[in-house]
Amino acid sequence: MTNLLLSCMLLLTMVSGCKTNPGEQNGDGNTSETEATLWLTDPDAGILFKKENQPLVFADALQTAGVIEIDDGRTFQTIDGFGYTLTGGSTMHLHNMDAAGRAVLLKELFATDSNNIGVSYLRVSIGASDLDERVFSYDDLPAGQTDEPMEKFSIAPDKAHLIPVLKEILAINPAIKILGSPWSPPAWMKTNNNSKGGSLQPRYYDAYARYFVKYIQAMKAEGITIDAITVQNEPLHPGNNPSLLMPAEEQAAFIKQSLGPAFKAAHINTKIIVYDHNADRPDYPVTIYKDADAAQYVDGAAFHLYGGNIDTLAQLHNAYPGKHLYFTEQWIGAPGDLKGDLSWHIKNVIIGAMRNWCRVALEWNLAADTSLEPHTPGGCTRCLGALTIDGNAVTRNPAYYIIAHASKFVRPGAVRVASSQLSGMANVAFKNSNGKMVVIVLNEADQPRSFAIKYNNNQVSVTLNGGAVATYVW
């Protein structure tokens, strides 16, 4: 009985005929036999992102109840990728590994062949985040000094760990996309002359726009393309260190007066993404979208889910379908709870964000050590990385498996396709550019559940344990 509950079982008789690509039809109009592979994480059974050996075969559709039906004729958003925030602390731990150990780990994370998880999107901090060893910007000055022309601008702090690690990642996956987010401008630009809190002084709008331009150009000179930036991480949370209070009206003013024109003048194609905070305040990006002078420069909005409901994002999409959506951060608190974290994050960050039009889903953050360090004074003291790295020893934590269930299979350029909702079985489906189909399913209940996946008038019936996550690929 245990084995029966642990694996997805073929309950239907196979259709005869040669194996073909999904969707290929015989002369009678029926889809030929199609095999699916299953990757499973089942915390209760101790199964951690494992490929099941028995292939699943689609057969004539018989089951009418408990069916998740896939319709790749109905398509939604294009996917940019899945991944993590690559904090300064993450790169410090990676860079301090020996070269051989780091090479193996980076390949596992970023390579796209069969033995690796193919992370395809990264978020980095512009200057320090609260998970750096210290607070810094790229233009720190003694008290009382300013540098509006950005003559003293330097990304030297990132050359210690971040840039060397990013170059190794890009050697493995040159197509990976990178999003940059600032936690704070240089303190001399702020109303309180401090890294924590305060607001950006309007007289420094142009200088701060030059700061972004210089950052993108400096990273490009290192061979690192910044695909997008958010204007400010968590602009309504000035209590972190570093941080900045930037209400929507101020963000709109900065974009239309300085940032957008500066990007245009410098011929920078990096996307400008607004907000980058919780789903309980969709009015924030709406305020910016309603300002036509600002909105013309804006690609879309980014969200976290420390407040609000993920379904709010679909409402924003429906109101502004021309603006894209990104899910850029969700933390897991130490010490972590695999079953609980897996279920909540798969339901909300992977399935929820994707079903609500996000192009990206990212976990916070890639790595910390056993002591959950480094962090700035006043920074997060309980943020559990996807990896715990102590020297060359690596432990994989819940966020590793959460992202792996999507990143390995749903490649950049994939599109989300329609999948029917089944109570208690959260799911989302995709079609890759090579035609491969991917369906991610979570059993939200505590008990095993049998159900069927239907595609092109054929289906496969399977059983999934309570709290387990499965990715089906064909």
N, C-alpha and C positions, 0 to 999 in steps of 0.2 A: 504493500500500500504506500509506503514512503516513496519508493521510486515512481509510483504512479503519480503522486502529487508533486514531485519535484520536476518532472519533465513535461513538455508539451507533447500530447499524444495525438497520433493520427487516428481519428475515429471513423473516417470515411474511406470507401474503397477507391483505389487509384483508378484514374481514367487511363485506358490503354492508349499508346501512341508514343511518338518520339518526343523527347524533351525539346522545348523551344523557348524562345525568349518570351517574357510575360507579354500578354496581349496578342500574340500571334495566334491565328485561327486556322482550324481545319476547314475542309470544304463544307462541313455541315454547320459552320458558324460557331462552333464551340471552341473555347480556348484549349489548346493542347496542354498536356501535363506540365505543370510548373512546380519546381521545388523551391522552398524557402528555407533559409538558415535562421537559427535562433541564437541570440546572445542573451544570457540570463544573469540577473543579480537577484538572489533570494536570501536575504539576511538570516532568516530562521534556519535555513539549510546550510549556511556557510558557503554559499555559491556566490562568487565575486566576479562578475563580468566574464562569464565563461561561455564559450561556444558549445552548444549541445551537439553531440555526434550524430544523432538521428535527424536526417532531413525531413521536412514537412512537405507533403505533396498535396496540391490543390486538386479537388475532384468535383464532380457534378454537384451543384448547389442543392442541398436537401434541407438543411436546418433553416427554420424560419424565425425562431426566437433566439435572443442572445447573440445577435450578429453585429459585427462592426463591418460596414460596407465601405469599400474604397472606390472612389470615383475620380480617376485621374483626368477626366474630361472637364472637371471643375477645378480651376487653379486659383491660387491666392498670391501671397508675396514670394519674392525671390529671397533666398537665404544667403547671407554674407558669411556666417560662420558661428562656431561655438568655441568657448575657451574660458580664459581666466584673466584677472588683473595680474600683470607681471610687475609686482611692486619692487621698490629698491631693495627691500629685505629679501624678497624671493631671489633676486639676481645675486645678492651677496652670498646666500647659502649655496646657490648653484655654482657660482664662480669659485667658491672656496673648496668645492669638491676636487678630487684629482681629475686630470683631464680625461682619463679613460672612463671613469665612473660617470662623469658629466656627459660625455658623448653618448654613452648607452642610455642614460636617462632622457636626454633631449631627443634622441631618436625615438624612444618609446612614446614620448609626448607628442612629437610634431611630425614624424614620418607618416606616410599614408599607406604603407604596405600592410600585409595581413597581420603582422605581429604588434602593431602600434595603434595609438588611438587618434592620430591625425588632427590634433587641435589646429583650428584654422583661423582663429581670431584672438588678438591680445589687446588689452587695455594697459597703458602705461601712464604714470603720473608726469605731468609737466612741472618740473621741480619736485619737491618732496611731497609724498603723501604721509599719512600718519603711521604707515608701516615702513618708514625709513629709520636709519640709525639717528638721524638728526634732521632738524628743519633747515631747508635751504631753498633759495630760488636761484635763477641764473643771472641775477643782477643785484646781489646783496651789497649794501653800502653802509659805511659808518653813519651814525645818527646825524641828521641834518643835511646829508648829501642827496642829490638826485642825478638821474642819468636819462633824460628824456630821449636823446638820440640813440640810446642802447649801445654806447661805445664800449662799455665794460661787460656787455652780455657775454656769457660763456656757458656752454653745456659741460664744462669740465667735471662737475660732480657725477654726471652720468657715465663718464669714461672709466670710472673705477670698476664698476660691475655691470651696469645695465647695458651699455653699448657693446662690450665684448660678448655678453651672453646673447643679445639680440642678433649679432652677426653670426654666431654659431647656429642659432635657430633659423635664420634666413638661408644659411647654406643647406639646411635640411629641407626647408619649405620656403622657397623664394616668393611664393604667392600669398603667404600669410598676410592678413590685414591687421593694421595697428591703429588703435584709437588712443589719442592723447587727451588727458583731463588734468587741469590744474586744481590744486587744493587752495592755493592762495597766490595772488600777485606778489611781487617784491613788497616788503613792508613799507618802504618809503612812498609807495603809491596809495597807501590806505589811510583812512581817516584816523585810525588809532596807532599807526606806525608799529604794528605788531603782526606777527604771523597768524595769530588766532583772532578770529572775528574781524570787526570793522568792515567798512565798505570801500569800494574803489572810488577815489576822488575823480569827478568828471574831468578835471583839468589834465588828468593823466590817461584819458581814454586813448588818445592817439599813441602815447608811449606804450601802453599795454598792447595795443594792436601790433605795434612794431615788435614787441616781445614775442608774440605768437608767430609772426612772419620769420623772425630770426631763428626761432626754435625749429620751425619746419625746414627752413633752409639749412640749418646746421645739421640736423638729422639726415637730410638728403645728402649732404656732403660726406656723411659717414656710410652712405649706401642704404639708409633706412628711410622708407617712404611712410609718412604719416597719412593714412587714408582719410581720417576724420579727426576732428577735435570736438569735445564739449566745452562750452564757454566756462563752466564752473561746476566742479563736483559739489553736489548737495548745497545749492545756493541758499536754502532756507535753514541751514544748520551751521550757525557760526560758532558753535561750542567746541568743535574739534580743533586739533592742532597739527597742521595748519588748517585754516578755513577762511571763508569770506561770506558775508551776508550780501546777496545780490538779488533783490526783488525783481519780478518779471519786467516791470517798467524800466528799471535800470539796465537789465540785460538787453532789452530791445533797443534802448538808446545807445548802448555801447556797440551793438552790432551795426545799426544803421549809420551811426555817425563815424565809426572808426574801423571796426574789425572787418566788416564786409568790404568797404572801399579799399582797405589796405590789402586784403587778399586779391581783390580784382586788379589793383595797380601792380602788384608783384606777380601776377599771373599764376596764382596758387589755386590749385583745384581741390585742395583738401576740403572735405565736407564740414560745414558748420552745423553742429547739433546742439539744441537748446535743452535747458532744464537739468536733466541728470539727477533726478531725485524721486521721491515717492509717488505712488499711483493715486494718493489721496488728493493731489492738487493738479488735476488736468487743466485747471484754469490758468496755470502758469504758462505752458506753451500756447494756449489759446490766446492769451494776452499778446504774445509776440506775433502769432500768426495774423491777428487782426490789425497789426501795424504793417501795412504793405511795404513801407520803406525798409523795415527790418526783415520781414518774411521773405523778400526776394533773395536773400542770401542764405536762407535756412533750409537745410535738407530735411530735418525732422527733429524729433524729440527723444530723449533717453529717459529710462525709468529704473527705479529700484522698487522694492516691495516691503519696506519696513513699515509702511502704512498704506491703507487703501486696498483695493481689490483689483486683481489682474484683468478682470473683464472690462474695467474702465477704459483700457487701451483700445479696445475695439470701437467703443463709442467715439473716442478721439479720431480714430482712423475714419470712421463713417462721416464725421463732420469735416475732416480735412484729408481726403484720400490721396491728395498729391504730396503729402508730407510723410516721410518714413518714420518707423518706430524701432527703437533699440532697447533691449534689456541689458543693462550694463553692470549691475552689481547685486549680489545677495550673499550675505555672510553666513557662516555656520559657527556657532559658539562652541568653544572647547568645553568638555573633551569630545563632544560629538556623540551622536546616537545614530548609528548606521540606518536602522530600520525607519525611525522617525524622520531623520533628515532626508533620506532617500525618497520616501513617500512624499513629503511636503515639497521638496525642491523639484522632483520630477513632475508632480502635478502642476506646480505654479511656474517654475522657472523654465522648464523645458516644454511641457505640453501647453501650459497656460499662456506663456509668452508667445509661443508660436501660433496657437489658435487665435490669438488676439493681435496678429499682424506684425509681430516683431521680426526683424531680419537677423538679429543677433541675440544670443543668450550667453551671459558671462557669470561665472562665480567669482567671489572675492574670498581668498586670493590664492595664488599658486602655491606658495611655500612659506613656512616658518620653521623654527626649531622646536624642540621639546618644551622650552620655556616660553613659547609663543613670542619670541623676539626676532627681529628688533621692532621697536615702535618708538615714536617720539614721546616726549613728556606730554601726557594728556591724550596720547593716541590710544588705539584699541589694544586692550590687554588680553582679550579672550578670542581673538580672531584665529580660527583654526584653518590652516592652509589645506589645499587639496593634497599636499605632500607635507610630511614632517621630515626635515633633513637635518641630521646631526652628523657632521663630517661627511662620510661617504654612505652612511646608513640612511635608507629611504623607507618611509612608511606611507602607504596610500590610504587616504582618509575619504569620508563620504563624497566630497565634491569631485574627487577624481572619477569615481564611478558614475556620478550624476552626469558629468559632461561627456564621459566616454560613450554612454549609451546613444548620444546624438552625434558627437564629433567624428567618430570613426566611420559613420555610414552616411550622414547627411552632408554632402560636400558643398562648398560654395558654388552658387549657381543653381542649386536645387530649387524646386518650387514646392510650397505646401499644396497638397491636394485635398479634396473633400474626403472626410471620413465621418461616418455617422456616430453619434454619441450613444453610449451604452451606460446606463446607470451603474455607478461604482467601478467602472472600467475606463478611467481617463485614457485618452489616446490622441495621437496626432500622426498624420501620414505625409510623406514627401515623395517626389519623383526627382531623381538625379538627372543631370544632363545626359548621362549615358543610358538612360532608360531604367536604371535600377530603382525599385520601389522599396521604401522603408516605412515601417509602422512601429511606433513606440507605444506600449501599453503598460499601464499600472493597475494592479489589483488593489483598490483602496480598502478593501475589507480585510478582516482577520482570517477568513476562511477561504479555502480553495474555490476557484470559480472556473467553470467550463464555458467556453464561448466559441464563436466561429469568426474567422476573417474571410470576407467575401470580396472577390475581385474578378471582374470580367465573367460573371455568371458561374464562377467556380468558387469553392471555399475549402478551407481547412479548419478543422475543429481541434481546439487545444484546451489545456487546463493550466491555470496559473495560480500558484500559492498566494495566500494572503500576504500583502506587503511586498510582493515580488514585482520586478520590472523586467519586461522582455522587449527586445528589439528584433523584429522580423524583417528579413531582407530577401528580396527575390528579383 
